[in-house]
Amino acid sequence: MFMILIRLALLALFAFIIYSIFKYLLNPKRKLEIAHEQKNFYLLDQKSNVRKNFLLTYKGVMFEGEKYLGTTDRAFEVISIFIWPKNPEKLQGLKKHDFEFIQKEVRKQYPDALIDWKSPIKEFLKDERGLR
């Protein structure tokens, strides 16, 4: 009887370890960190939760986006998004087309949203457009 309990405990421990490994490998925050280290694009978002900000990384810069709910002709949707860099000093080397790429990727998730950038990107894009 005691040996059966030990075997069941070892089997449960083995199953728990396998479960933990899969959970770790499939964790979205881990994928975000890897993309950030490798300077790739990755968008971490809970589309169903409007109150939760999204995180995205692009070329080694981490951005955060805040979503605002509003009405469209069809339904309640995210209609406004503010995006800002977590560390503005890491923006060095980014060009206008980089920010256009980010906007295009965010629009894939939220096609009805007006995307607005916070400082210093907002001023950079205004200068680039000649709207100064």
C-alpha positions in Angstrom: 0.0 0.0 0.0 2.8 2.4 0.9 4.6 1.7 -2.4 1.4 2.5 -4.4 1.1 5.9 -2.6 4.8 6.7 -3.4 4.3 5.8 -7.0 1.1 7.9 -7.2 2.9 10.8 -5.6 5.9 10.5 -8.0 3.4 10.3 -11.0 1.6 13.4 -9.7 4.9 15.2 -9.2 6.0 14.3 -12.8 2.7 15.5 -14.2 3.0 18.8 -12.3 6.6 19.3 -13.6 5.5 18.7 -17.2 2.5 21.0 -16.7 4.7 23.8 -15.3 7.2 23.5 -18.1 4.5 23.9 -20.8 2.9 26.8 -18.9 6.3 28.5 -18.7 7.0 28.0 -22.4 3.6 29.2 -23.5 3.6 32.3 -21.2 2.9 35.5 -23.3 5.0 37.7 -21.1 8.0 35.4 -21.7 7.4 35.7 -25.4 7.3 39.5 -25.0 10.6 39.5 -23.1 12.3 37.3 -25.8 11.0 39.5 -28.6 12.3 42.5 -26.7 15.8 41.0 -26.2 15.9 39.9 -29.9 14.6 43.3 -31.0 11.6 41.8 -32.8 8.0 43.0 -32.9 5.6 41.5 -30.5 2.2 42.8 -29.2 0.9 41.6 -25.8 -2.7 42.5 -25.4 -5.9 41.2 -23.8 -8.3 42.3 -26.5 -11.3 41.3 -24.5 -10.2 43.5 -21.5 -10.4 47.2 -22.5 -9.2 48.4 -19.1 -5.9 46.6 -19.4 -3.2 48.4 -21.3 -1.2 46.6 -24.0 2.5 46.2 -24.3 4.5 46.0 -27.5 8.1 45.8 -28.3 9.8 46.9 -31.5 13.5 47.1 -32.3 14.4 46.8 -28.6 12.0 49.6 -27.4 9.1 48.8 -25.1 5.9 50.7 -25.7 2.7 50.8 -23.6 -0.7 51.6 -25.1 -3.8 52.7 -23.3 -7.2 51.9 -24.9 -10.4 53.9 -24.6 -13.9 52.5 -25.3 -16.4 54.4 -27.4 -19.2 53.9 -29.9 -19.0 53.4 -33.6 -21.8 52.9 -36.1 -21.8 49.2 -35.4 -21.1 48.7 -31.7 -19.0 49.7 -28.7 -15.4 49.5 -29.8 -11.9 50.8 -28.9 -11.9 54.2 -30.6 -8.9 55.8 -29.1 -5.4 54.6 -28.2 -2.5 56.5 -26.7 1.0 54.9 -27.1 4.1 56.0 -25.3 7.6 54.5 -24.9 8.5 53.0 -21.5 12.1 54.3 -21.8 12.3 57.4 -24.2 16.1 57.3 -24.2 16.0 54.0 -26.2 14.2 55.7 -29.1 17.5 56.6 -30.7 17.7 55.3 -34.3 14.0 54.9 -34.9 12.6 56.6 -38.0 9.1 57.7 -39.1 8.5 54.4 -41.0 9.1 52.5 -37.7 6.2 54.3 -36.0 4.0 53.8 -39.1 4.7 50.1 -38.9 3.7 50.1 -35.2 0.5 52.0 -36.1 -0.3 49.5 -38.9 0.1 46.6 -36.5 -2.1 48.2 -33.8 -4.7 49.0 -36.4 -4.9 45.3 -37.3 -6.2 44.7 -33.8 -8.3 47.9 -33.5 -9.3 49.2 -36.9 -11.7 51.9 -35.6 -9.2 53.4 -33.2 -7.5 56.8 -33.6 -3.9 56.3 -32.5 -2.2 59.2 -30.7 1.4 59.2 -29.6 2.6 60.9 -26.4 5.8 62.9 -26.1 8.4 62.9 -27.5 7.1 60.8 -30.4 4.2 63.2 -31.0 6.5 66.1 -31.6 8.8 64.0 -33.8 6.0 63.0 -36.1 4.7 66.5 -36.3 8.2 67.8 -37.3 8.4 65.0 -39.9 5.1 66.0 -41.4 6.0 69.7 -41.5 3.1 70.6 -39.2 5.3 72.7 -36.9 
